[in-house]
Amino acid sequence: MHESKKDAIFAEPLTQVSDFVFDQRVVEVFPDMINRSVPGYQSILHGIGQLTQRFAQPDSTIYDLGCSLGAATLAMRQNLAGHAGVKIIAADNSAAMVERCRLHLQGYRSDTPAEVVCTDVRELAIDNASVVTMNFTLQFIPQDERQQLLQRIYSGLNPGGVLLLSEKFKSDNEQLNEVLVDLHHEFKRANGYSELEISQKRAAIENVMRVDSLTTHQQRLQDAGFKAVQVWFQCYNFAALLAVK
C-alpha cells in the first residue's frame, strides 16, 4: 500500500490556475485531499459497502464508474463474502489513477474478482449489473451527457438492481446555497486548508466540475426509469442517492 501524502497542491500562489486534472500529482495526495475536502466521505464509503451487500445479486456484475484509487471498489468488495459468482469492474479515464487502483486492490485478499479498466465511463458497456456506483463521478461528465449515461446504466441493470450516486450539489435556493457553501469552506478550514488553497482549488475545478441541484438529479433518475429514488446521506452540499430499478 502506498501512503498518501499531504495535499499541498494549491498551497503556493499560482500565477495562473489551470483546470483541475486527475494526474500523478493528484494521485499521490488524493486520499488526503478527498478526506479533507468531502464531508462525510468515510460514512458514504461505509454506506456503499452496506448497500452493496444488500443489493448484490448472485452471478451479476458490480460496477464502480470513476473508481479513482478504488475506495468504493474496496468498500463493495469487502461486503461481498457469500455472494456467489459476483465480479467487479472498476473504470476510470485517468491512467495514473487506474495504475494505483490496481495496486490498492492487490493489497487486499478477496474471493471476488475485480478488474480495473482505463476507459471513459461513457463508453463502458454496462451489462448484467446488480449494483452500479458513481461516487462523485457524474459531476465531471458534461451536463448535456448525464441523462444519456444514466439511461445506459438503467438499461444495463437487472430488475431490482441499484445505482449508488454520490454528488456535490447546489441548493435551489440561492441564500441557502450560500449557507451550504460557507459550511463546506469552514469544514475545509477546520481540516487545515488555507484561504489561498480553498480559492485556488475552487478556480481550478469550476470549469471541469458542474454541479446540479438535488431536484435535477432526482428528476433525471426518474426520467431514466428508476422506480424509487432516495437520498440516504447528506452533509452540507454533498449527498448520496439510492436509485432502484
N, C-alpha and C positions, 0 to 999 in steps of 0.2 A: 504493500500500500504506500502511496505517496502522501507525505504530509503536506497539507495545504499551507501555503504561505499567506501572510497578512496582505490584504488588499490595500495597496497604496498607489494604484494606477492613476488616480486623479488627485493625488496629494500635492503635487507641484503645479504652479501656474503654467498653463499651456498657451502658447501664442495663438494656436488655432485648435479648437476642439473638433476632432474628426468623428464621424459616425461610429457608433459602438460596433465592434466586431468580436465574435467568439473565437479569438485566436489563441496562440500558445501562451501569451501573457495572461489572458483571462483564465485559461485552463489552470495555470499554476495557483491562482488565488480564488478560484470560483467557489469552493465550499465556504471559505471565509466571507466572500462577497455576498453570497446569497443568504447566509445565516444572519449577517449584519444588516441586510437590506430588505428582506422579506419577512414581515412579522408573521409568526405562526408557522414558519416553513417546516419545522420538525413535526409539528402537530399534523400538518397536511400530509407529510410522508407517512406518518403512523396511520392516518385515516385511509390513505390509498392502500396500504397493506391490509387493513381490516376489510375494506370494501372488496378488494380482490379475492380475499379468502371467501367472502360471502357469495360473490357472483361468478367466480371462475367455473366454467363448465368442463366436464371430462372431454378429453380428445379435442380441445379447441386451442386457438392461438390467442395470446395476450400481447398487446402492442403498447410500447412506450414511444410516442411520437415526439421528437425533440428531446431525446433522452439526456443530453449533455453528458455529465460524468456518470450517469446511471443510478442516481439516488432513488428515483422512483422504481426503476427496474429491480434494484436490490430489495426495496420495501415490498414489492409484489412477490418476488422470488422467495423471500423468507416466509411468506404466508401461503405457500402452495404445497406444502407437505400433505400427501394423501390425495392430491388431485391427479388422477391418472391421465397420462397422455397429453399433458399440457406443455406447450413450449412458448417461449417469449421471443418476440422480435423487437429490438430496440433500434431506433433510427434517429440520425442527426445529420445535418448537412455540413457540420464542422469536422474536418478530418482530425484536427487536434483533439477535439472532444471525444470522438469515436475511439481514437487510439488509447486515450487514457481510460475511457469507459471499459474497454476490453480488459485492461489490466486490473481495474477495480473488481470486475466480475470474476476474474481468475482467482482473486484473493479470498473468495468465499465458496466453500464447498456446497453443492446443491445437486439434487437429483433432477431438477428442472432445467432442461437445456435452454440457453439464452444466446441468441445470435445478434450481434451488433452490426448494423449496416450503415454505410455512409451514403446517404441519399437525401434528396428533398422529400419531405413527408407528403408533399402534394402529388408525388409520382409513385409512392409506395402502394402496392396492391394490398388492400385490406380484405381478408377472407377468413371465414370460419372463426370469427372473433367472438370472445365472450366478454373480455374487458379491454377497452382502449383508454389509455391515459394520455392526456396532453397537459403536462404540468408547466404552466407559464410558457406555452409554445404558440398558441393561436394568436397572441398579441404581436408576434413577429411576422405573421402572414399578412400580405396586403389585404386591406379590409374588403375589397370587392371580390376576393377569392375565398373568403372564410365560409360563406354559405355552401359553396361547392365542395369544400373539404369536409364539412360536417355531413353533407349529403352522402359522400363516398364512405365515410366512417359508418353512418347509419346502414347503408346498403351492405357493408361487409360484416355487420354484427349479426349474430344468431338471435332468434327470438329470446327475450329475457336478458340479452347482453346489455352492457352498460358502457357509457362514456364518462370518464372522470376528468373534468375540465377545471383547471385552476387558472385564474387570471387576475391581473391587476385591473381595476375598473374605475370608472368615473361616475359620480352621482348625477342623476338627472337634475338635481337642484344645485345651482351654482354656489350658493352660500354654504350648503352642507358639503359640497365637493371641496371647497377651500379648507373646511374644518378637517376633513379626512386627510387631505394632502399635508396640512400642518402637523397632524398627529403622526403621520408617517415620517416626516422630516425630524420630528422630535425623537422618534424611535431610532433613526439613523444617528442623530447626535448622541443619544444615550449609548450607542454602540461604538462611539469613538470617531465617527466621521466629522470632518470639519465643514464649515460653510462652503469653503472652496471646493472640496470634494463633492458635496451634495449638488452644487450648482453646475460644476463641470460634467458630472455624470449625467445630470438631467439634460444638459445641452447635447451630450454625445448620443443619448438614447432616444431623444424625442423624434428624430427622423426615421428611426427603424422600429420603434415600438408605438403603435397607435392603439390606445385603449378605448374600449366601448363601455356603455352602461350595462348594468346587470339586466335591465329590461331588454336591451338589444340581444344579449347572449341568450336569455330565456326564449325570446321570440324566434331567434334563429334555430334553436334546438327544437322548438315546437314545429316550426316550418319544415325542418328536416324529417319530421315524423315521430320523434320521441314522444312516448305516451305520458311520461311523467318526468318532471324536472324539479330538482330540489337543491337549494343552497344548503350544504351540510357544514360549511365552515366559513366564517368571515372574521377578519381582523382589520380594522380601518378600511383602506380601499383595496383589500385583497380578499378574494373569495374563491371557494371551491364548490363546484356544482356536480351533482349526480344526475345523469340522464339515462332513463331506462327505455329500451326498445320494446 
